Amino acid sequence: METVIIEDEGFAAEALEAQILMLRPQARILKVLPSVEEAVEWLGTHAVPDLIFCDIHLSDGNSFEIFRHVNPSCPIIFTTAYDQYAVEAFRLNSIDYLLKPLRRGDLERALLKYEKLHTAHRGDEIQRLQQFLHQQISEKSKKSRFMVKSGQKIKVVPVSEIAYFWAEDGVVMLVNHQGNRFVVNYTLDQLEDQLDSQIFFRANRQLLVNIEAVTEVHPYFKGRLQLRLNPPVGEEPVVSSNKSAAFKAWLDS
């Protein structure tokens, strides 16, 4: 296993190299690259290694800049003290994202992932693993609660207590299962991205509804569906014909 380490802190690079060699004595560390500039130059003029370990914050910039100039086909394991770059990391050939300080168990699991992919010799294995990791990150990024104003107080509303979001006259209201309404500073488009699509469905331009709030569904004109919700929203909302099939599949999932 020929490996390159991209890390600007000498102590951290030495510690990572020692841990790799402790876990995989047969590994060969080809180069330790401390900057974006040196990494671009080296990766652009040498054969692609088997594996890259890469810190994100380097002395002369963000390491993602490296991969805008060179595109090595090998897997990458990112090592960083920051968790907010995970989504961007997995857009590359990343197979894992390890937070510092590195724990031996996490490093071992990352190496096992690499070895499974390397042994399989199938590019689609990396793609499937990345898709799985993307899904995990996406699920973790979904909102679990909202902060709303109730009189002079701030109230926490868990997502499980939300019946639906209703937009009217440029205002979006959070409606809980008891029928209480609270203004939220989000658009329905933003909320749709932040909520679990298995639980919430964008029925139309005004309504993003929790599956638990749908009590009845009736056929309506021109292939549309009319919904009865609990709590009621007033005039019973309608699902457009082009969303009817997806709505039925969502209810049945």
C-alpha positions as a Markdown table, in Angstrom:
| # | Residue | x | y | z |
|---|---|---|---|---|
| 1 | Met | 0.0 | 0.0 | 0.0 |
| 2 | Glu | 1.8 | 3.1 | -1.2 |
| 3 | Thr | 0.5 | 6.2 | 0.6 |
| 4 | Val | 0.8 | 9.9 | 0.5 |
| 5 | Ile | 0.1 | 12.1 | 3.5 |
| 6 | Ile | -1.0 | 15.7 | 3.0 |
| 7 | Glu | -0.5 | 17.5 | 6.3 |
| 8 | Asp | 1.1 | 20.8 | 7.3 |
| 9 | Glu | 1.7 | 20.0 | 11.0 |
| 10 | Gly | 4.9 | 18.0 | 11.3 |
| 11 | Phe | 3.9 | 16.4 | 14.6 |
| 12 | Ala | 0.5 | 15.3 | 13.2 |
| 13 | Ala | 2.1 | 13.9 | 10.1 |
| 14 | Glu | 4.6 | 11.9 | 12.1 |
| 15 | Ala | 1.9 | 10.6 | 14.4 |
| 16 | Leu | -0.3 | 9.6 | 11.4 |
| 17 | Glu | 2.6 | 7.9 | 9.7 |
| 18 | Ala | 3.5 | 6.0 | 12.9 |
| 19 | Gln | -0.1 | 4.8 | 13.4 |
| 20 | Ile | -0.4 | 3.7 | 9.8 |
| 21 | Leu | 2.8 | 1.7 | 10.0 |
| 22 | Met | 1.8 | 0.2 | 13.4 |
| 23 | Leu | -1.5 | -1.0 | 11.9 |
| 24 | Arg | -0.1 | -1.9 | 8.4 |
| 25 | Pro | 3.7 | -2.6 | 8.7 |
| 26 | Gln | 3.8 | -3.4 | 5.0 |
| 27 | Ala | 2.6 | 0.1 | 4.0 |
| 28 | Arg | 5.0 | 2.5 | 2.3 |
| 29 | Ile | 4.7 | 6.2 | 2.9 |
| 30 | Leu | 5.8 | 7.8 | -0.4 |
| 31 | Lys | 5.7 | 11.4 | 0.6 |
| 32 | Val | 4.5 | 13.9 | 3.2 |
| 33 | Leu | 3.2 | 17.1 | 1.5 |
| 34 | Pro | 2.8 | 20.1 | 3.8 |
| 35 | Ser | 1.0 | 22.6 | 1.4 |
| 36 | Val | -1.5 | 23.0 | -1.4 |
| 37 | Glu | 1.3 | 24.1 | -3.7 |
| 38 | Glu | 3.6 | 21.2 | -3.1 |
| 39 | Ala | 0.7 | 18.7 | -3.2 |
| 40 | Val | -0.4 | 20.0 | -6.6 |
| 41 | Glu | 3.1 | 19.8 | -8.0 |
| 42 | Trp | 3.9 | 16.3 | -6.6 |
| 43 | Leu | 0.6 | 14.7 | -7.5 |
| 44 | Gly | 0.8 | 16.2 | -11.0 |
| 45 | Thr | 4.3 | 14.8 | -11.7 |
| 46 | His | 4.2 | 11.4 | -10.0 |
| 47 | Ala | 2.3 | 8.1 | -10.4 |
| 48 | Val | -0.9 | 7.9 | -8.5 |
| 49 | Pro | -0.5 | 6.4 | -5.0 |
| 50 | Asp | -2.8 | 3.7 | -3.7 |
| 51 | Leu | -4.2 | 5.9 | -1.0 |
| 52 | Ile | -4.1 | 9.6 | 0.2 |
| 53 | Phe | -4.5 | 10.8 | 3.7 |
| 54 | Cys | -5.4 | 14.5 | 3.6 |
| 55 | Asp | -5.8 | 17.2 | 6.2 |
| 56 | Ile | -8.2 | 20.0 | 5.1 |
| 57 | His | -6.6 | 23.2 | 6.6 |
| 58 | Leu | -3.1 | 23.6 | 5.2 |
| 59 | Ser | -0.6 | 26.4 | 5.7 |
| 60 | Asp | -1.4 | 28.0 | 2.3 |
| 61 | Gly | -5.1 | 27.2 | 1.9 |
| 62 | Asn | -7.9 | 24.7 | 1.9 |
| 63 | Ser | -6.8 | 21.2 | 0.6 |
| 64 | Phe | -9.9 | 21.0 | -1.6 |
| 65 | Glu | -8.0 | 23.5 | -3.8 |
| 66 | Ile | -5.6 | 20.7 | -4.6 |
| 67 | Phe | -8.2 | 18.6 | -6.3 |
| 68 | Arg | -9.4 | 21.5 | -8.5 |
| 69 | His | -5.9 | 21.2 | -10.1 |
| 70 | Val | -5.2 | 17.5 | -10.0 |
| 71 | Asn | -7.7 | 14.6 | -9.9 |
| 72 | Pro | -6.0 | 11.4 | -8.6 |
| 73 | Ser | -8.1 | 8.3 | -9.1 |
| 74 | Cys | -7.1 | 6.8 | -5.8 |
| 75 | Pro | -9.3 | 6.8 | -2.6 |
| 76 | Ile | -8.8 | 9.7 | -0.2 |
| 77 | Ile | -9.2 | 9.6 | 3.6 |
| 78 | Phe | -9.6 | 13.1 | 5.0 |
| 79 | Thr | -8.3 | 13.9 | 8.5 |
| 80 | Thr | -9.3 | 17.1 | 10.1 |
| 81 | Ala | -10.3 | 18.8 | 13.4 |
| 82 | Tyr | -13.5 | 20.2 | 11.7 |
| 83 | Asp | -16.7 | 18.3 | 10.9 |
| 84 | Gln | -18.3 | 20.9 | 8.7 |
| 85 | Tyr | -16.5 | 19.9 | 5.5 |
| 86 | Ala | -17.8 | 16.3 | 5.3 |
| 87 | Val | -20.2 | 16.9 | 2.5 |
| 88 | Glu | -17.7 | 18.6 | 0.3 |
| 89 | Ala | -15.1 | 15.9 | 1.1 |
| 90 | Phe | -17.4 | 13.1 | -0.1 |
| 91 | Arg | -17.9 | 14.8 | -3.4 |
| 92 | Leu | -14.3 | 13.7 | -4.1 |
| 93 | Asn | -12.9 | 10.2 | -4.0 |
| 94 | Ser | -13.2 | 10.2 | -0.3 |
| 95 | Ile | -14.0 | 6.9 | 1.5 |
| 96 | Asp | -13.8 | 8.2 | 5.0 |
| 97 | Tyr | -13.6 | 11.4 | 7.1 |
| 98 | Leu | -11.7 | 11.1 | 10.4 |
| 99 | Leu | -11.8 | 13.7 | 13.0 |
| 100 | Lys | -8.7 | 14.7 | 15.0 |
| 101 | Pro | -7.3 | 13.6 | 17.3 |
| 102 | Leu | -7.3 | 10.3 | 15.4 |
| 103 | Arg | -8.3 | 7.2 | 17.2 |
| 104 | Arg | -6.7 | 3.9 | 16.4 |
| 105 | Gly | -10.1 | 2.2 | 16.0 |
| 106 | Asp | -11.3 | 4.8 | 13.5 |
| 107 | Leu | -8.1 | 4.6 | 11.5 |
| 108 | Glu | -8.3 | 0.8 | 11.4 |
| 109 | Arg | -11.9 | 0.9 | 10.1 |
| 110 | Ala | -10.9 | 3.4 | 7.4 |
| 111 | Leu | -8.0 | 1.1 | 6.3 |
| 112 | Leu | -10.3 | -1.9 | 6.2 |
| 113 | Lys | -12.7 | 0.1 | 3.9 |
| 114 | Tyr | -9.8 | 0.9 | 1.6 |
| 115 | Glu | -8.6 | -2.7 | 1.6 |
| 116 | Lys | -12.1 | -4.0 | 0.8 |
| 117 | Leu | -12.2 | -1.6 | -2.2 |
| 118 | His | -8.7 | -2.4 | -3.3 |
| 119 | Thr | -9.2 | -6.1 | -3.2 |
| 120 | Ala | -12.5 | -5.9 | -5.0 |
| 121 | His | -10.9 | -3.9 | -7.9 |
| 122 | Arg | -14.3 | -2.5 | -8.8 |
| 123 | Gly | -14.8 | 1.2 | -9.2 |
| 124 | Asp | -18.5 | 0.9 | -8.5 |
| 125 | Glu | -17.7 | -0.2 | -4.9 |
| 126 | Ile | -16.3 | 3.3 | -4.2 |
| 127 | Gln | -19.4 | 4.9 | -5.7 |
| 128 | Arg | -21.7 | 2.7 | -3.6 |
| 129 | Leu | -19.7 | 3.5 | -0.4 |
| 130 | Gln | -19.8 | 7.2 | -1.2 |
| 131 | Gln | -23.5 | 7.1 | -1.8 |
| 132 | Phe | -24.0 | 5.4 | 1.5 |
| 133 | Leu | -21.8 | 7.9 | 3.3 |
| 134 | His | -23.6 | 10.8 | 1.6 |
| 135 | Gln | -26.9 | 9.3 | 2.8 |
| 136 | Gln | -25.6 | 9.1 | 6.4 |
| 137 | Ile | -24.4 | 12.7 | 6.3 |
| 138 | Ser | -27.7 | 13.9 | 4.7 |
| 139 | Glu | -29.7 | 12.1 | 7.4 |
| 140 | Lys | -27.5 | 13.6 | 10.2 |
| 141 | Ser | -28.0 | 17.1 | 8.7 |
| 142 | Lys | -31.8 | 16.9 | 8.8 |
| 143 | Lys | -33.5 | 19.2 | 11.4 |
| 144 | Ser | -34.9 | 17.6 | 14.5 |
| 145 | Arg | -36.4 | 20.7 | 16.1 |
| 146 | Phe | -37.4 | 24.3 | 15.5 |
| 147 | Met | -37.1 | 27.3 | 17.7 |
| 148 | Val | -40.3 | 29.5 | 17.5 |
| 149 | Lys | -41.5 | 32.5 | 19.3 |
| 150 | Ser | -44.5 | 32.1 | 21.6 |
| 151 | Gly | -45.5 | 35.4 | 23.1 |
| 152 | Gln | -42.4 | 36.7 | 24.8 |
| 153 | Lys | -40.9 | 33.3 | 25.0 |
| 154 | Ile | -38.9 | 31.0 | 22.7 |
| 155 | Lys | -40.4 | 27.6 | 22.4 |
| 156 | Val | -38.7 | 24.4 | 21.1 |
| 157 | Val | -40.9 | 22.3 | 18.8 |
| 158 | Pro | -39.6 | 18.8 | 17.9 |
| 159 | Val | -40.2 | 17.7 | 14.3 |
| 160 | Ser | -42.3 | 14.8 | 15.6 |
| 161 | Glu | -44.8 | 17.4 | 16.9 |
| 162 | Ile | -45.3 | 19.2 | 13.6 |
| 163 | Ala | -48.4 | 18.4 | 11.6 |
| 164 | Tyr | -47.5 | 20.6 | 8.6 |
| 165 | Phe | -46.1 | 23.9 | 7.3 |
| 166 | Trp | -48.5 | 26.2 | 5.6 |
| 167 | Ala | -47.6 | 29.3 | 3.5 |
| 168 | Glu | -49.9 | 32.2 | 3.0 |
| 169 | Asp | -49.3 | 35.8 | 1.9 |
| 170 | Gly | -45.6 | 35.3 | 2.1 |
| 171 | Val | -45.7 | 34.0 | 5.7 |
| 172 | Val | -44.8 | 30.3 | 6.6 |
| 173 | Met | -46.6 | 28.9 | 9.6 |
| 174 | Leu | -45.5 | 25.8 | 11.6 |
| 175 | Val | -48.7 | 24.0 | 12.8 |
| 176 | Asn | -48.4 | 21.4 | 15.5 |
| 177 | His | -50.7 | 18.4 | 16.1 |
| 178 | Gln | -52.7 | 20.5 | 18.6 |
| 179 | Gly | -53.4 | 23.1 | 15.9 |
| 180 | Asn | -51.1 | 25.8 | 17.4 |
| 181 | Arg | -49.5 | 28.0 | 14.8 |
| 182 | Phe | -46.0 | 29.6 | 14.9 |
| 183 | Val | -44.3 | 31.8 | 12.3 |
| 184 | Val | -41.0 | 30.4 | 11.0 |
| 185 | Asn | -38.3 | 32.2 | 9.1 |
| 186 | Tyr | -38.0 | 29.6 | 6.3 |
| 187 | Thr | -39.5 | 29.2 | 2.9 |
| 188 | Leu | -41.2 | 25.9 | 2.1 |
| 189 | Asp | -38.3 | 25.2 | -0.4 |
| 190 | Gln | -35.8 | 25.5 | 2.4 |
| 191 | Leu | -37.9 | 23.4 | 4.8 |
| 192 | Glu | -38.3 | 20.7 | 2.2 |
| 193 | Asp | -34.5 | 20.3 | 2.0 |
| 194 | Gln | -34.1 | 20.2 | 5.8 |
| 195 | Leu | -36.8 | 17.6 | 6.6 |
| 196 | Asp | -37.0 | 13.9 | 6.1 |
| 197 | Ser | -38.7 | 13.2 | 2.8 |
| 198 | Gln | -40.1 | 9.9 | 4.2 |
| 199 | Ile | -42.0 | 12.0 | 6.8 |
| 200 | Phe | -42.8 | 15.3 | 5.0 |
| 201 | Phe | -44.2 | 15.7 | 1.5 |
| 202 | Arg | -44.5 | 19.0 | -0.5 |
| 203 | Ala | -48.2 | 18.6 | -1.6 |
| 204 | Asn | -48.4 | 22.0 | -3.3 |
| 205 | Arg | -47.0 | 25.5 | -3.3 |
| 206 | Gln | -48.6 | 26.2 | 0.1 |
| 207 | Leu | -48.3 | 22.9 | 2.0 |
| 208 | Leu | -45.5 | 20.7 | 3.4 |
| 209 | Val | -47.3 | 18.0 | 5.3 |
| 210 | Asn | -46.3 | 15.3 | 7.9 |
| 211 | Ile | -47.6 | 11.9 | 6.9 |
| 212 | Glu | -49.2 | 11.5 | 10.4 |
| 213 | Ala | -51.4 | 14.6 | 9.7 |
| 214 | Val | -53.1 | 13.0 | 6.6 |
| 215 | Thr | -56.3 | 11.4 | 7.7 |
| 216 | Glu | -58.2 | 11.0 | 4.4 |
| 217 | Val | -57.4 | 11.3 | 0.7 |
| 218 | His | -60.2 | 11.8 | -1.9 |
| 219 | Pro | -60.1 | 11.8 | -5.7 |
| 220 | Tyr | -60.5 | 15.3 | -7.1 |
| 221 | Phe | -61.0 | 16.8 | -10.5 |
| 222 | Lys | -58.5 | 16.2 | -13.4 |
| 223 | Gly | -56.5 | 13.5 | -11.5 |
| 224 | Arg | -55.9 | 15.6 | -8.5 |
| 225 | Leu | -56.2 | 14.5 | -4.8 |
| 226 | Gln | -58.0 | 16.4 | -2.0 |
| 227 | Leu | -56.6 | 15.9 | 1.5 |
| 228 | Arg | -58.2 | 16.0 | 4.9 |
| 229 | Leu | -55.8 | 16.9 | 7.6 |
| 230 | Asn | -55.7 | 16.8 | 11.3 |
| 231 | Pro | -55.7 | 19.5 | 12.5 |
| 232 | Pro | -57.7 | 21.1 | 9.6 |
| 233 | Val | -56.1 | 23.7 | 7.5 |
| 234 | Gly | -59.4 | 25.4 | 6.5 |
| 235 | Glu | -60.2 | 24.8 | 2.9 |
| 236 | Glu | -59.1 | 21.2 | 2.2 |
| 237 | Pro | -55.8 | 21.3 | 0.3 |
| 238 | Val | -55.3 | 19.7 | -3.1 |
| 239 | Val | -52.4 | 17.7 | -4.5 |
| 240 | Ser | -51.8 | 18.5 | -8.2 |
| 241 | Ser | -52.2 | 15.8 | -10.8 |
| 242 | Asn | -48.4 | 15.7 | -11.6 |
| 243 | Lys | -47.7 | 14.9 | -7.9 |
| 244 | Ser | -50.6 | 12.5 | -7.3 |
| 245 | Ala | -48.7 | 9.3 | -8.1 |
| 246 | Ala | -45.7 | 10.4 | -6.0 |
| 247 | Phe | -48.0 | 11.3 | -3.1 |
| 248 | Lys | -49.7 | 7.9 | -3.2 |
| 249 | Ala | -46.3 | 6.1 | -3.3 |
| 250 | Trp | -45.2 | 8.3 | -0.3 |
| 251 | Leu | -48.3 | 7.3 | 1.7 |
| 252 | Asp | -47.7 | 3.7 | 0.9 |
| 253 | Ser | -44.0 | 3.6 | 1.7 |
